[in-house]
Amino acid sequence: MDDTEAELDALQELLDRSHARATGHLRGIITDDRTLTARQLAQLLTGMKVLSVATVTAGGEPRISALDGHFLNGTWTFGTSGTSAKARHLERRPAVSVAHVDGEELALFSHGYADRIPAGPELDAVDAHWTAHYGSSPFSWGDDIRLYRMRMTWAVAYAFKRDELLRSRGVTA
């Protein structure tokens, strides 16, 4: 867990704000005893997680695909080839919805924007993390690999049996 206190505080504020303005229907499912804190998420979402990432076509049609995601610094990072339809969508319309669902145990649902990570220290840090995980840099996987950081504007976290989940996964936050 390399998240800073400021990053975790910002994520917690977003989670609280999002849950507070959710519909009654959603709050009826994600009750207070089923929510997760930012610190709990940072401990639970380590390593690679499969993300369902939804983008929008030029015609306004939704498109969803599965991508490898890494939760770093209080948000998702994910990548794709610059030749993919997803990359074209993100370049023209960066709004995304991203979900990570781990059966009925855990979920993080979020909306926001996918920002391509520019060359520099942040990209170097994300590349180093991904390289450590996969054993090779994602930039070695093709000619036009793009890494993105999600700028979340809404997010809710869910655990059906929160206390049981946290105990079983050794989460102490």
C-alpha positions in Angstrom: 0.0 0.0 0.0 1.9 3.1 -1.3 -1.0 5.5 -1.1 -0.4 8.8 0.7 -2.6 10.0 3.5 -3.7 12.9 1.2 -4.7 10.4 -1.6 -6.6 8.2 0.9 -8.3 11.3 2.4 -9.4 12.5 -1.0 -10.7 9.0 -1.9 -12.6 8.8 1.4 -14.2 12.2 0.7 -15.3 11.0 -2.7 -16.7 7.7 -1.4 -18.6 9.6 1.4 -19.9 12.2 -1.1 -20.9 9.6 -3.6 -22.7 7.4 -1.1 -24.6 10.4 0.4 -25.9 11.4 -3.0 -26.8 7.9 -4.2 -30.4 6.9 -4.8 -32.4 5.3 -2.0 -32.3 2.1 -4.0 -28.5 2.0 -4.1 -28.2 3.0 -0.4 -30.7 0.2 0.4 -28.2 -2.3 -1.1 -24.9 -0.6 -0.1 -25.9 0.0 3.5 -23.5 1.6 6.1 -22.5 -1.9 7.2 -21.6 -2.9 3.7 -19.5 0.1 2.7 -15.7 0.1 2.6 -13.3 2.8 3.5 -10.5 4.2 1.3 -7.9 2.5 3.6 -9.7 -0.8 3.4 -9.9 -0.5 -0.4 -6.2 0.2 -0.7 -5.4 -3.0 1.2 -8.0 -5.1 -0.6 -7.2 -3.9 -4.2 -3.5 -5.0 -4.4 -2.1 -6.7 -7.4 -3.8 -7.0 -10.8 -7.6 -6.8 -10.7 -9.9 -7.4 -13.7 -11.8 -4.2 -14.5 -14.9 -3.8 -16.6 -14.3 -0.5 -18.4 -17.1 1.2 -20.3 -16.5 3.8 -23.0 -18.8 5.5 -25.5 -18.6 5.4 -29.3 -19.0 8.4 -31.5 -22.6 7.3 -32.0 -23.2 7.4 -28.2 -23.3 3.6 -27.9 -21.7 2.1 -24.8 -18.8 -0.4 -25.2 -17.5 -2.5 -22.3 -14.3 -4.6 -22.1 -12.2 -6.2 -19.5 -8.8 -4.7 -18.8 -6.0 -5.4 -16.2 -6.2 -2.7 -13.5 -3.9 -1.8 -10.7 -5.2 0.4 -7.9 -2.4 2.9 -7.2 -2.4 6.2 -5.3 -6.2 6.0 -4.6 -7.4 5.2 -8.1 -7.2 2.8 -11.0 -4.5 2.6 -13.6 -5.1 0.6 -16.7 -3.6 0.3 -20.2 -4.4 -0.7 -23.7 -2.9 -0.6 -27.2 -3.1 2.7 -29.0 -4.5 0.8 -32.0 -7.6 -0.5 -30.0 -11.1 0.9 -30.3 -10.9 1.6 -26.6 -7.9 4.0 -27.1 -9.8 5.8 -29.9 -12.8 6.2 -27.6 -10.7 7.5 -24.7 -8.9 10.0 -26.9 -12.1 11.6 -28.2 -14.4 10.9 -25.2 -12.5 10.2 -22.0 -15.6 9.7 -19.8 -15.6 6.1 -18.4 -17.4 3.9 -16.0 -15.2 1.3 -14.3 -16.2 -1.6 -12.1 -14.3 -4.2 -10.3 -16.5 -7.0 -9.0 -15.2 -9.9 -7.0 -18.2 -12.2 -6.8 -20.6 -11.1 -4.2 -17.8 -10.3 -1.7 -16.5 -7.0 -3.0 -17.1 -4.3 -5.6 -15.9 -0.9 -6.5 -18.1 1.0 -8.9 -16.9 4.3 -10.3 -17.5 7.0 -12.9 -15.1 9.6 -14.1 -12.4 10.3 -16.8 -9.5 8.3 -18.1 -6.5 10.6 -18.3 -3.6 9.3 -20.4 -0.5 9.4 -18.1 2.1 11.7 -19.7 5.8 11.0 -19.8 7.4 11.9 -16.5 7.7 10.8 -12.9 4.1 9.5 -12.6 4.4 7.4 -15.7 7.8 6.1 -14.6 6.3 5.0 -11.2 3.3 3.3 -12.8 5.6 1.6 -15.3 7.8 0.4 -12.5 4.8 -1.0 -10.6 3.5 -2.8 -13.6 6.9 -4.1 -14.6 7.4 -5.5 -11.1 4.0 -7.3 -11.3 4.4 -8.7 -14.9 8.1 -9.2 -15.1 8.3 -6.9 -18.2 7.4 -3.3 -18.9 4.0 -2.8 -20.6 5.8 -0.6 -23.1 7.6 -3.7 -24.3 4.3 -5.3 -25.3 3.7 -3.3 -28.4 4.6 -0.2 -30.4 1.9 2.1 -29.0 1.0 1.1 -25.4 -1.0 3.7 -23.5 -1.4 3.8 -19.7 -4.3 5.7 -18.1 -5.1 7.0 -14.6 -8.8 7.2 -13.7 -9.9 10.6 -12.4 -12.9 9.4 -10.4 -15.9 11.8 -9.9 -18.2 9.2 -8.3 -17.4 6.0 -6.5 -19.1 3.5 -4.2 -17.4 0.5 -2.5 -19.3 -2.6 -1.4 -18.7 -5.7 0.7 -21.7 -7.9 1.3 -20.3 -9.3 4.5 -17.7 -6.6 5.2 -16.4 -7.7 8.6 -16.1 -11.3 7.4 -14.3 -10.2 4.2 -11.9 -7.9 6.0 -11.0 -10.7 8.6 -10.6 -13.3 5.8 -8.2 -11.1 3.8 -6.2 -9.8 6.8 -7.3 -6.2 6.4 -6.8 -4.1 9.5 -7.6 -0.5 8.5 
